[in-house]
Amino acid sequence: MRRRTHKGWDYFGRSDPYYAVLTEQHYHRTNLNEEARSRFFETGQLHMNEALDTIKSQLNGSFRPNRGLDFGCGVGRLAIPMAAICNSVVAADVSQFMLKEAEENCKRIGIANVQAHST
């Protein structure tokens, strides 16, 4: 089972990684440009903001995470905004292709506190 999962996500990571994470046509490889890529990462930032707002309003108003884990990180959609609020982030994925893209995205925008790990 694990081997099939790896193969499936490697296929998606190799062929159309952004669309595999968010299946909206503007993230499909044939439509992906810098504007769409920027919107893609904005959705991750919005998701992180909502999660943090919920934690702060419902559990702990002074919550500030030191470390983050993005399990199934894909291309880094959540790991990147986590890196802005955490000292360190582990980005884990079964697909080497997804991890490579996540690492390239971090390098492209100058993020150095994300460590990619294969699961």
C-alpha positions in Angstrom: 0.0 0.0 0.0 2.7 2.5 1.0 4.6 1.9 -2.3 1.4 2.6 -4.3 0.9 5.8 -2.3 4.4 7.0 -3.0 4.1 6.2 -6.7 0.8 8.1 -6.9 2.1 11.2 -5.3 5.3 11.0 -7.2 3.2 11.0 -10.4 1.2 14.0 -9.2 4.4 15.8 -8.0 6.2 15.2 -11.3 3.3 16.0 -13.6 1.2 18.8 -12.0 2.2 19.5 -8.4 0.1 22.7 -7.7 -3.0 21.3 -9.2 -2.5 18.1 -7.1 -2.6 20.2 -4.0 -5.5 22.5 -5.0 -7.6 21.2 -7.9 -8.6 24.5 -9.4 -8.0 25.1 -13.1 -5.7 28.2 -12.6 -3.3 26.0 -10.7 -3.1 23.4 -13.5 0.3 23.3 -15.1 -1.1 24.6 -18.4 -2.4 27.7 -16.7 0.2 28.2 -13.9 2.0 31.5 -14.1 3.5 33.8 -11.4 0.1 35.4 -10.6 -1.6 32.0 -10.1 1.4 30.8 -8.1 1.1 33.9 -5.9 -2.6 33.3 -5.4 -1.8 29.7 -4.5 0.5 30.7 -1.7 -2.0 33.4 -0.5 -4.5 30.6 0.1 -2.0 28.9 2.4 -1.4 32.2 4.2 -5.1 32.7 4.7 -5.5 29.1 5.9 -2.7 29.6 8.5 -4.2 33.0 9.6 -7.6 31.3 10.2 -6.0 28.4 12.1 -4.0 30.8 14.3 -7.0 33.1 14.9 -9.0 30.1 16.0 -6.3 28.8 18.4 -5.9 32.3 19.9 -9.6 33.0 20.3 -10.6 29.6 21.6 -7.5 28.2 23.4 -4.7 30.6 24.1 -4.6 34.3 23.2 -0.8 34.5 23.4 -0.1 31.4 21.4 3.1 31.6 19.3 4.5 28.4 18.0 8.2 27.8 18.1 8.2 24.8 15.7 5.8 23.7 13.0 5.1 20.5 11.1 3.5 20.4 7.6 2.8 16.7 7.2 1.9 16.1 3.5 3.5 19.5 2.6 3.2 19.2 -1.1 4.9 22.3 -2.6 5.0 24.2 0.7 1.6 25.9 0.6 1.4 25.8 4.5 5.1 25.3 5.4 6.0 28.7 3.9 3.5 30.8 6.0 4.5 28.6 9.0 8.1 29.6 8.5 7.2 33.3 9.0 5.9 32.6 12.6 8.0 29.6 13.7 11.7 29.4 14.4 11.8 26.1 12.5 9.4 24.1 10.3 9.6 20.5 9.1 8.0 19.9 5.7 7.3 16.2 5.2 5.9 14.5 2.1 6.0 11.0 0.5 6.8 12.5 -2.9 10.4 13.5 -3.6 9.1 15.7 -6.5 6.8 17.6 -4.1 9.6 18.1 -1.6 12.0 19.3 -4.3 9.4 21.9 -5.4 8.8 23.0 -1.8 12.5 23.4 -1.3 12.7 25.5 -4.5 9.8 27.6 -3.4 11.5 28.3 -0.1 14.8 29.2 -1.8 13.0 31.4 -4.3 11.5 33.6 -1.6 14.4 33.4 0.8 13.1 31.1 3.5 15.9 29.2 5.3 14.1 27.7 8.4 12.2 24.9 6.6 13.7 21.5 6.5 12.3 19.0 4.0 11.9 15.4 5.0 10.7 12.3 3.1 8.0 10.2 4.8 
